[in-house]
Each structure stands twice: as C-alpha cells, then as structure tokens.
Amino acid sequence: MYICRVEVIRNIILILFVAFSIKPYNTHAETISDSLILQRVLTYKQSVSEELKGIHTNVYIRYYFKTNKRNITLMAIPSMYEISRGRREYAGETYSNIYIKDNSISEATRQLNIGTIPHHRNAMTTLLKYLMPNIYNVTILDNQILSPFNSNNVKLYKYDITSLTDNRYEIVFRPKLHNTQMISGSAVIDKFTGRVIRIQFNGEYDMVKFHINVLMGKQGIYSLLPKTCDIDAVFHFVGNKIQASYHSVYDNPVTLSDTIVNSHDLKLMNEFRPDTLPRIFKDIYLKYDSIYNRTDTIVKIKENKRWDKVLWNVLGDHIINRTKGNFGSNDQGAFRISPILNPLELSYSGRKGITYKLKINGSYNFSLNKNISLYLNSGYSFKQHQLYFRMPIRFTYNKTRNGYAEFEIGNGNRITNSSIVEQIKNETLDSINWDNMNLDYFKDFYFKFKANYDLSDKWSIQPGVVYHKRSAVDKSGFAQANRPTKYYSFAPSLQIQFRPYGWNGPIFTTDYERGIKNVLNSSMEYERFEVDASWKKQFHSLRAISLRVGSGFYTSKSQNSYFLDYTNFREENIPGGWNDDWTGEFQLLNSNWYNASEYYIRTNTTYESPLMLLSRIPYVGRFMEIERIYINTLFVEHLHPYVEYGYGFTNRFFSMGIFLATRNADFEGFGCRFGFELFRDW
C-alpha cells in the first residue's frame, strides 16, 4: 500500500515537472514584442502586392431608424425632413452596384430600393460614409477621424496588445487626448502579417455618437476593404433623439441586370438578400403594408394626398431642405439648391453684419469629356442692404486638359473712387454741401468671358475679357455738377499659371489687364499687372499650412476717371483650395483700402491642426474639430504695414475667429467673425 502511494506521488510530480518545464520553453519561443505586432499592422497596406486602383462590386445595405424624441427643429435638418413627422420607426434595404477607388465609393447605381420612408427618400445620409472606413489611411473617413493604425497617428494613441491564440492578437487602442477626431476601440489582427481581421470602435462626430463593427476582407486588395460593416448611432440635437443602425455586406456574388435601376420590388429583394431579414424589419414592413392596404383608409388617403403633396413635399423639400435631383434620359443632368428658408445659412462679420446665402448649381454631361455647368452664389447683407451675386456658366470641352470657356455675370463689392469726387468738388460752386452726400461709393455690375487650357501639368493659359458698369450710389451730387453717374470700362486680360511641381505644389500666377477706350461706351484706359503665389502644404494628422504672397500695380491710368480694382486683392476674394472661407482674407481691413492705392503687397499665412490649444482643455477638447492661427500683412499707400493676427476654431456647431489688427505698428482694432457649421456635411 505504501509503495503504491509513493509511486502515485512520484508520477504526479513528474507530470507537473514536465508540464511546467516545457511550457516556459514554448512560450519563450513564440513570444513577439508588442512593438513588432503594431509595426506589422502599420505596414500591412504596403505589404499588399496589388494596388487598389478600382473595383466594381455589389453592396447590400439595411437601415433602421427609431425616433425617441423629436420637435419642429428636426424639419430644418438636411435629410431628416421625411422622418420628422408621422411614424417613429422606419426601415429599408438597398442593393447597389458600386465602383470603389482609393478606398471610397466614387460611383454607385442603386438597383433595388425597399423601405418605409415616404417617397423612398434617404435619411441621415451623413452615416453612409461610415459604411466604408479606411482604417489604414491617416483619416478613417474623408478628412475625418484620425486612424490609430496609421504610422502618422501612433503618437496620438495608447495601445494594449494581448495574445488571443497562436496566430491572433488583440489590440486595444484609446486616445491620449479626448477629441472629436479620435476614436477608441479594439481590433483582432493576424499575428504573422498584421492584417486586421475585425475592428470595432466608438466615437462622436458632428452630433452623432457611433459604434462601428467591421469585418475586413480576407485576401489581397479585398483585405483592405470591409466585408461587412455594422453601425449603431445616436443623434442628439435640441431635444431630438434619433437612433439609427446600418448593416452592409460587400462583394455579394449576385449581379443584377443593368436595366434594373431603383426598383421597389420586394420580391426581387427577397431573392437576392444575402442574409436573413431580422424580425423587427418584418414587423415594420407588415405594419406599413397594412396601413396602405386597408379599405377604410383609401378615401382618407386620397383626400389628404393633394394637401400632403403641396404642404409637405413642395414646401418642405424646396424651402426648408436642400433640393437636388437628376434629369435627362440617362440622368446626364444634376442640380442642387440650398435651403431657401433655413437659419443655418446665416453668417456674421462686423463689417457686413448678418449675411444670408443661397447657392444653386447644376450640370449636364454631354459625354465623358464634355459638360456644361451653372453656379449661382448669392448673399444679402442686412447691414449694407445689398444683394451680392455671381453666376458663372462654364462649358468644358476637354476635361483631361481642363479646357473650358466660361461666361460670368455678377455685381462686385461697392467700390470707392475719390479722384472723380475730388474733380466734381473742385469744378463746381462751394455753395453745395458735399459732405452731406454719399458720393464716394459706386455699385459695380460686370460680366467676364475667359477661356482656359492646361498646356501641361505645369502650365495653364487663360485669355479673357472683362466689362464693368459702375453706377454712383448717390446720384444727386453728380446731377448738380452735371457729371455722368455711370462709368464703363472694357479690358482684355491674360492669365498665365505655372505649377513647377504639378497640382500638389506651389502655384504661381501672373495676371495682365489692359483697359481700352470707346468699346461699348468705355471711357477708361489703364494697364494693370498682378503676380500671385499660393501653396497649401498638407502634413500628417490633418495639419496643414497655407501660404500666399501677392503684389499688384498700375503702370498707367486715365487722368479724368479711373477705378483701382484688383483681381487678387479685393474683399472676399478667396483663392481656390483653402479649407475655410477666411484664409487669404483680411477680416478687419476697411473696404476703402482695397481701391485706394496704385500698388499693394500682401502675405497671408494660416496654420491649422485638430490638436492645438482648446483641444487640450478637458471636456472642451471633445468638441474641437480644427483650430487655426492667421497672420496677414499688407503694404499699400499710407499703410506700412497693416497686420492682422487671428485665432479661429471650428466645432460641430459653429466657426469662430478672433482678430487683432495693427496699423503702422499702432493698435488699429479688434473684432470677431462667426459662421454656422451645423450640418455642413449632411
């Protein structure tokens, strides 16, 4: 008995010894450092041999909306008008053929569209871009949400790495600073390649709290794209609370016929749906069908149909919300109109007060290389009691070379000309009280014609002609002095642009304009030269610096009457390519200085970053999207120099800038600018 017990104990000890002696050995052999695991994830995209130039595939999307709280303000939110009244639950499905390029959907043809939202409209469309997160890029979405799996953003996140199995690891990530551009979550990755197998993350951006769960593809370039993506989101705004969920499945094997476009055939959707329809969707569909199939409601529906169409569809869609659509046999044409009566279109500046804006644009494609477009940008200044507008109409005949002809009509800013006023005062009797008259200001109405052609990626040429009619605002003084109240000018122009490093580097522009007399009543001769250089350098993690240097001068002008009016130095003259409408503009400069000097030299510098000053303050930083620092300088006659210093920020609700100006080294003034940012991406 004793011998048996000793033998048993000996065997147990041997087993434990073997177990504990072998395990450390194997663990040591398979251990991989956390930094190596993270490095494999960061470099995985570069390890994929194939390039994602573009692929055609199919996507199935299922969506569900539940309204917990709502009020009348929900009507003013773009793409939310259709669910701002009526039922509190909506559901639907779509099946589309898409073209993916650069990890984003560049083209989409919706073939099946089933849902309970009235008129088969879309709702909360801003969430659609979340369905294809680009987890290996600097930003997961289009210039939004800094990815934790891009090497440029590693210093912004903290990582915890844990081994799950022999070939899988889990990476938990969280931001070092709480900012709306950051996310937290976890990912399951392949130990040997660094491929992300599945990722889930939480965030809050643009008044939407979201949780996203993504299953990535398995092989080649498809491993850079999601296979399935699920979104659970909650939208809060002024007492409104909307829950939304999306489920998308990519790379479905079934391709529908090209003749099927925007079909509402539920039977067809039942055949090609890639998975089982959840019970809640079946209940909503059944409830929706039962309402519209009841015999006792048919008369009521017919009676209310006309009123509903006029009140809700016409007034709602065309006055409160954006209006957009397509036309033509193959949808060659498209148009878009901003809301007509929407307080979110207001902006404010100290010089112009409250300004209400309206934008209309449309286009029609004749072929892949030819199209015509129209763009109307208008705004009314309540402080100045003036309507501003510009409307260019462009015919593009060669897209590959940016070849186009453009005609533009509009009214510019009010312009001053003291030379004409001084002549009137000197030539007339002193008995007239000139100080009580507003003789300095002239309204400007113009039309321009220009033709552009890119000779190469580095050179562009743009000849044109411009015609101005300037009318005195106060005509009484001109009438008493027996002087004309309207002045005309006609001038051919030429612009040459040089881009030494293509479109991604600095841009150098030279403008020449020559006024000619006796053409369409023109009475002015002048010659003007302007040179301009601009460059926007994009750094990693959404940081960028915008630089602009320019100068202009008149070499000759008429003796009797002339207007100093520059192309690149004027009020609200915004160069293309900047992120915000305030970069490249002097905020506090009196408008008279734009037309008071025979020369100017200006510089504009803007630095922007999502993580600068306010972003580092607890709680406040959660709402900061972009912060900017502005430094603008100007040299003209009597200003040597004029300098503006500014700081601005953008959050989900508004943009605000604070500016300070000095004139000849003395304090000149202090001011601010404000603009709504609500729903700009909706």
SULVEN-V906994 format. One record per backbone hydrogen bond with DSSP energy under -1.0 kcal/mol. CO is the residue of the C=O (numbers start at 1). NH is the residue of the N-H. Records with the same first field share a line. If there is no record, write none. Layout:
CO = NH  NH
This chain:
1 = 5
2 = 6
3 = 7
4 = 8
5 = 9
6 = 10
7 = 11
8 = 12
9 = 13
10 = 14
11 = 15
12 = 16
13 = 17
14 = 18
15 = 19
16 = 20
17 = 21
18 = 22
19 = 23
22 = 26
23 = 27
24 = 28
25 = 29
26 = 30
27 = 31
33 = 37
34 = 38
35 = 39
36 = 40
37 = 41
38 = 42
39 = 43
43 = 47
51 = 53
55 = 100
57 = 98
58 = 251  252
59 = 96
60 = 249
61 = 94
62 = 247
63 = 92
64 = 245
65 = 90
66 = 243
69 = 241
71 = 74
72 = 75
73 = 76
74 = 77
77 = 80
79 = 124
81 = 84
88 = 67
90 = 65
91 = 116
92 = 63
93 = 114
94 = 61
95 = 111  112
96 = 59
97 = 109
98 = 57
99 = 106  107
100 = 55
104 = 101
107 = 99
109 = 97
110 = 262
111 = 263
112 = 95
114 = 93
117 = 120
118 = 121
124 = 127
125 = 128
127 = 130
128 = 131
133 = 135
134 = 137
138 = 147
140 = 134
141 = 143  144
144 = 141
145 = 140
150 = 153
153 = 156
154 = 157
156 = 176
158 = 174
160 = 172
162 = 170
167 = 191
168 = 164  165
169 = 189
170 = 162
171 = 187
172 = 160
173 = 185
174 = 158
177 = 179
179 = 182
181 = 146
184 = 202
185 = 173
186 = 200
187 = 171
188 = 197  198
189 = 169
190 = 194
195 = 190
197 = 216
198 = 188
199 = 214
200 = 186
201 = 212
202 = 184
203 = 210
205 = 208
207 = 236
208 = 205
209 = 234
210 = 203
211 = 232
212 = 201
213 = 230
214 = 199
215 = 227  228
219 = 222
220 = 223
221 = 224
222 = 225
225 = 217
227 = 250
228 = 215
229 = 248
230 = 213
231 = 246
232 = 211
233 = 244
234 = 209
235 = 242
237 = 240
240 = 237
241 = 68  69
242 = 235
243 = 66
244 = 233
245 = 64
246 = 231
247 = 62
248 = 229
249 = 60
257 = 260
263 = 113
265 = 269
266 = 270
267 = 271
268 = 272
269 = 273
278 = 282
279 = 283
280 = 284
281 = 285
282 = 286
283 = 287
284 = 288
285 = 289
286 = 290
287 = 291
288 = 292
294 = 297
297 = 301
298 = 302
299 = 303
300 = 304
301 = 305
304 = 308
305 = 309
306 = 310
307 = 311
308 = 312  313
309 = 314
310 = 315
313 = 317
314 = 318
315 = 319  320
316 = 321
319 = 341
323 = 337
325 = 335
327 = 333
328 = 331
332 = 365
333 = 327
334 = 363
335 = 325
336 = 361
337 = 323
342 = 345
343 = 346
345 = 357
346 = 676
347 = 355
348 = 674
349 = 353
352 = 383
353 = 349
354 = 382
355 = 347
356 = 380
358 = 378
359 = 338
360 = 376
361 = 336
362 = 374
363 = 334
364 = 372
370 = 366  367
371 = 396
372 = 364
373 = 394
374 = 362
376 = 360
377 = 390
378 = 358
379 = 388
380 = 356
381 = 385  386
386 = 381
388 = 379
389 = 411
390 = 377
391 = 409
392 = 375
393 = 407
394 = 373
395 = 405
396 = 371
398 = 403
399 = 402
401 = 454
403 = 397  398
404 = 452
405 = 395
406 = 450
407 = 393
408 = 448
409 = 391
410 = 446
415 = 442
417 = 421
418 = 422
419 = 423
420 = 424
421 = 425
422 = 426
423 = 427
429 = 432
432 = 434
434 = 437
437 = 439
440 = 417
441 = 473
442 = 415
443 = 471
445 = 469
446 = 410
447 = 467
448 = 408
449 = 465
450 = 406
452 = 404
453 = 461
458 = 499
459 = 455  456
460 = 497
461 = 453
462 = 495
463 = 451
464 = 493
465 = 449
466 = 491
467 = 447
468 = 489
469 = 445
470 = 487
471 = 443
475 = 479
476 = 480
477 = 481
478 = 483
479 = 482
485 = 472
487 = 470
488 = 523
489 = 468
490 = 516
491 = 466
492 = 514
493 = 464
494 = 512
495 = 462
496 = 510
497 = 460
498 = 508
499 = 502
502 = 505
507 = 534
508 = 498
509 = 532
510 = 496
511 = 530
512 = 494
513 = 528
522 = 518
525 = 558
526 = 515
527 = 555  556
528 = 513
529 = 553
530 = 511
531 = 551
532 = 509
533 = 549
534 = 507
535 = 547
537 = 545
540 = 543
543 = 539
544 = 608
545 = 537
546 = 606
547 = 535
548 = 604
549 = 533
550 = 602
551 = 531
552 = 600
553 = 529
556 = 527
570 = 573
582 = 585
590 = 593
591 = 594
592 = 595
598 = 554
600 = 552
601 = 635
602 = 550
603 = 633
604 = 548
605 = 631
606 = 546
607 = 629
608 = 544
609 = 627
613 = 616
614 = 617
617 = 621
618 = 620
620 = 623
626 = 650
627 = 609
628 = 648
629 = 607
630 = 646
631 = 605
632 = 644
633 = 603
634 = 642
635 = 601
636 = 639
639 = 636
641 = 664
642 = 634
643 = 662
644 = 632
645 = 660
646 = 630
647 = 658
648 = 628
649 = 656
650 = 625  626
653 = 677  678
654 = 651
655 = 675
656 = 649
657 = 673
658 = 647
659 = 671
660 = 645
661 = 668  669
662 = 643
663 = 666
666 = 663
669 = 661
671 = 659
673 = 657
674 = 348
675 = 655
677 = 680
679 = 682
